[in-house]
Amino acid sequence: MGETAAVEVPSRRPGRPRDEGAAQAILAAATELLAEVGFAGVTVDAVAHRAGVGKATIYRRWPSKERLVLDATMASTEPIPVPETGSVAGDLKVVYGRMAEHLSQPDGRSVLMGMLAQATVDEVVHELLTTLTSQRKEVTRAILRRGIETGEVAGDADLDLLIDLLGGAVLYRTCVAGRPVGPKTVDKIVSTILRGAAP
């Protein structure tokens, strides 16, 4: 999430917020609930109650809980720029270092784990996860393609497999094994995977 200036926010008054602030209140409430109870535990009723709005206000903007969760997650996620470190390894360490840092936070890990569990039985949530991960994958793909041009990555490398290996290693260690993934571990992950993709 981006940093904002530290200002004193008055306590929310009972009743509905002004219309121009309703969307922000709803997205914030959905984000908070995701971190607290996971995807399966989020309901439109709960979001409406926390945001101080009626359910109709939510449904006027979002046709389903899934669409609301997608927008809330996207709104709280900073865009991923394509790094320019001068090397494929350096660029990938930036991208997956950020991923590891996010998943090392309890809120980030809780939201993702809840959605992963739900995605196994809900196709809509599966599509939602695909959308959420697509930006990082495309950034990685751009880095690897640049590596092919510079001779750092083999021309016949399976880019989809490399992307899965990079993200999967960070995801497994943080969310499944529960092990910390700091910069040194990210360096090892990237270096090991790139070694197998070298020309």
Secondary structure by P-SEA (a helix, b strand, c coil): ccccccccccccccccccccaaaaaaaaaaaaaaaccccccccaaaaaaaacccaaaaaaccccaaaaaaaaaaaacccccccccccaaaaaaaaaaaaaaaaacaaaaaaaaaaaaaaaccaaaaaaaaaaaaaaaaaaaaaaaaaaaacccccccaaaaaaaaaaaaaaaacccccccccaaaaaaaaaaaaaaacc
